Amino acid sequence: MFPRIEFNRLRRQVLPAVALAILGLAGAPVHAQEGAWPSHPIRLVVPFPPGGSTDAVGRLVAAELGKALNQTVIVENKGGANGNIGSDVVAKAAPDGYTLLLSGVGSNAINYALYASMPYRDSDFTHISLLATGPNVLVANPDFPAKTFKEFIDLAKANPGKYTHASSGNGSSGHLAMEMLKRAAGIDLVHVPYKGGAAAITDTIAGRVSVLFLNQDNVLPQVKAGKLRALAVASESRNPAYPDTPTIAESGYPGFAAESWFGLSAPAKTPPAVVQRLSEATRTALADPALRQKLESVGFVVRGDTPQQFAGFVTAEIAKWGKAAKDSGARMD
């Protein structure tokens, strides 16, 4: 055994060195973990059920984002409350870059004005990139008296309250797009809300309602088949899938735009380095030719921008759609 005095001296010499070594070892995995992001699969929450445009866009982006990050990106559908349930999951998730949201015009812009009580606010998110936009398209039965957008406006002005406009639901982007047009053009049509776009399309084709404002991908097959006539698109420039259809903006209402959109968002306080990596990976994903072809073939315009640009875009969208909802009186609760 060591003499007590020798042991105490040895302890004073050795313990500080051991403590420093332990601290160094403890710190090493932390730095490695930070530098290794993403070290395990990422969850992309799509706040709507499987099937439909939102889910399709989410899966396309997830596949290419996974390639760009060299990590699996798993799509998790969490539908309900017009996108609020899934969005709230992300808003309350750990801000570590492993839970992302396929954000959109409804859940991240319109809903703030429709619901008296929201489980999250825009400040609960870090917005990474706008992914794609798609205009609402004004369509009518081919037998409808107005064959052009101008004729439609003239007809509606001459017959206030006579004609109807369908939408996929109260407070939908198509409903609010028409409300914006009604105010801009000084026309009066009766709103007929449906529970989803399919029923609205069916009744428009049958002539039970006069016109319908709906997302471009939903009505494109019927327009191509001649079952519906596209009168105008609600984007500032013409849509490649509707090359012969004028925009409302070019038809006497400059700046008019009412588009659906999809973006990539994360919880607030996600580390800047992770946000930057996600931003770069998103640009790489959106450059994939196959992804672009699939989205553009149904009328989506592929975007991609910086986190700062997307955050500004979302702020402007909240203001625009909020005003439209307030003017229309649309509420969901």
N, C-alpha and C positions, 0 to 999 in steps of 0.2 A: 504493500500500500504506500501511496505518496504521503509524505509528511504534510500536515494540514497547511503550513505556510506555503509549501511548494504547490499544493493543489489550488489554493486561492490565487496565487500568482498566475498559474496556468489558465485558470478560469477567466481572469481579467484579460489575458492576452488572446485567448481563443474565442470566447463568446462573441465579441464584437465582429470578428471576421465571419463567424458562422451566421450571425444575424444579417450581415451585408449580403452574404451568399444567398440566404433564404429570400431576402427582399429581391435580389436580382432574378432568382428563379421564379418568384411569384409574378414579377413584372413581365417576364419574357412571354408567357402564354398570352397575356393581355395584348401586347403589341403584335404578336403573331396573329391573334384572332382579328384585330382591327385591320391588319394589312391583308388578311386572307379573304375579306368579304368579296363575294358570298361564299361561305364555307359549307353551306347546306341549302337544300331547296327553298325557293321563294314561293310564297303564296300570292296569287293574283285573284282578288275577290271581284267577281262579276255580280253586281247587285240585282240581278234578274235571273229567272229560271233558265235552264238549258233550252237551246233553240232560239231563233230570232236573231236580229242584227247585232245586239249587244254581245250576246254569247259568241257569235261567229267572229266578230272583231277581236274579242278578248282572246280566243283560242289562236287566231292567226298571229296576233302580237306576242302572246306567251311563247309560242314555238320559236319565233325568231329572236325574241329577247333572250331566251334560254341559250341559244347558240352564241349570241354576242357576249353573254356573261360566262359561258362555259359552265352553266349550272342549270338544273331543272327548274322550270317555272310552272307551278301547278295551278290550274284554274279551279277555283272554288266558287260555285254558284250559291249565293245567299239572297234569294228574292224576297219580296214583300214590301208593302207600304211604298210602292212606286220608287223603289231603289233605296229607301231610307234605312232599311234593316242592314243590308250589306255594307252600305257606306258608313254606318255607325260602328260596325265591327272594326273597320280600318281606322276610323277616327280615334278609337279607344285602344288600338293595338300598340305594342311597344314600338318606339321609333327607331328601329334597328335595320330597316331596309329589307326585312324578310316578309312583310305584309304590305301589299300594294293594292291599289283600287283602280278598276277601270271606271274612271269618273265620266260623267256625261251631263248633257244639258238639263235633264230632268232632276236627277239626284243632287247635282252641284250648282244649279242655277234657279230653275223654275220652282222647285219645291220650297225654297226659302220663303216664297211669297204665297204659296198655296196652303201651307200648314201653319196653324196658329202656334203650334209647339213643335219644334224640331229637336231631335236628340243630339245634333251636332251643328256647328257653324263652319263657315269657310275658313276661319282661323284655325280650325282643328286639322287642317291639311297642309302639306307641302306639295305644291303642284310641280310636276316634272316636265311634262311635254304634252302638247296637243297632238293627237294621233291622226284623226281624220274628221272631216266635216261632210255633211250631206244635206242638200236643201229640201225643204218641204216643196212639194209640187202641187199646183192647182190643177185638178183634173175634173172632167165632166163626161157624162154619157155622150157618145158621138151624135145622138139625136138632139142634144140640148141646143136651143136656138142660137146661142153665142158660139161661134167657131174660133174666135180669137180672144185674147185677153181684153183688148180694147172694146170689143163687142160685149163682153161680159160686164165690164164696168158700166158701159152705156145702158145696158139692159137693166142692171141692178139699180142704177140711178133713176131710171124712168119708172121703176116698179118697186118702191121701197117696201120691204117686209114681205114681198111675194115669194121670193126664192129662199131655198134652204142651203145650208152648208153643213156637211158632215165632218166629224172628227173621230179619232180613235178614243176619245174620252175627254171629260171636262178637265181643263188645265193642261192638256197635252200640247206639245209644240205646234201641232197643226191647228188646234183650236185657237191658241194665242196668236199664231201667224195670221189667221183670218181676222181676229180682233184688231191687230195692228193695221191690216189692209183696210178694214172698214173705216177706221178713224182717218187713215191717210187719204182714202178716196172719197169719203163721205157717202158710203153706201150702207144699206141696212138689209141684212139677211138673218134668217132664223137659224140658230144653232141647234143641230141634232147630234148629241153625243152618243157614241156607241161604246160598248165594252170591248175595245180592241179594233185593230185596223181591218181584219178580215171581213167582219160584218158590215163595216162602213163601205168597203170596196164592193161587196156584193150588192148592196142597195143602191150604190151610185151607178153601177153597171145596169141595174134593173130600172133605173130612172125614178126610184122612189125619193131620192134627194137630188138637188140640183147640181151641186159641186162638192168636191172633197179636197181638203188640204192634208197631205200625208207625206211621209218620208219617201224619198226618191226610190229607194230599193224596193219598197213595198208595192209601189204601183207600176214599176218598170215593166214587168211581164205583161200586164194588162194593156199598157200603152203600146208595147211592141205588137201585141196580138190584135190591136185595133178595137179592143173592148172599151177602152177609155181614151179620151182625147186630152193631151197635156196642153193647157192654156198658158202656163207661165211657171217659171222656177223662181224660188225665193232666195237666190244667191246673187251676189254683186256681179259675178261674171257667169257666162253660160256654162252649163254642166256638160262634160264630154259624153255622158250617156244620153243626153237630150240636146244634141247639137242644133236642132232646128227649132227648139222651144225658146222663146225670148225670156229674159229675166224681167221681173217686175221693176227692177232698178232702171233698165233701159227703156221701159214702157211708160215713162212719165213720173216715176217715183224714185229719184236718185238716192242711193244709199240703202234702199230697202233690202233687208236680209233677214231671214228667219230659218236658221239651219240647226239641225241636230248635230251633235259632235261627241267625240269620244276622246278621253285623255288618260294620262297615267299620273296618278297621285299617290302620295304616301302620308303617313301620319305627320303632324307638325313636330318639329324638333328632330327630324331625321338628320343625321350628321351631314354636313355640307359635302364631305368627300364621297359619301355614298350617293347623295343626290347627283353629284357631278358624274359619277360612274354610271348611274342609271340614265342620265341624260345622254351621255355618249353612246351607251348601248342601245338606247331607243332610236337614235339617229341611224345607227348601223342596221337595226331591225327594219326600220321603215324604208331603207334603201334596197331591200331585197326585191328583185324583179317579180318573183312569183307572188309575194304578198301584195305588191302594188297592183299587179294585174287582177288579182281576185277582188280587191276593193274597188278599183276603178271600173271594173266590168259591170258593177251594179250602181255606179254613180257616186261613190265616195271619192273625195279629193284627199289624197294623203298629204299630211302636213309635216309636223316635226319642228319644234322650236326650242328655245331655251326655257329654263324654269322661270326666269323673270318675265319673259314674254307671255308664257302660258298663264302665270299668276295675274298679269294685267288683263289678259283676255277673259279669264273667269270673272274678275271684278266687273268688267264691262257687261258681260252676259247677265250677271246677277241683276244689275241695274236695268238693263233693257227688258228682260223677261219679267222682272218684278213690276215694272211700270205697266206692261201689257196685262199681267194678271190683276193688278189693282184696278186698271181701267175697265176690265171685263167683269170684275166682281167674282171671278172664279175662286172657289175655296174647296178644300178637300176634307175639312173637319169643322 
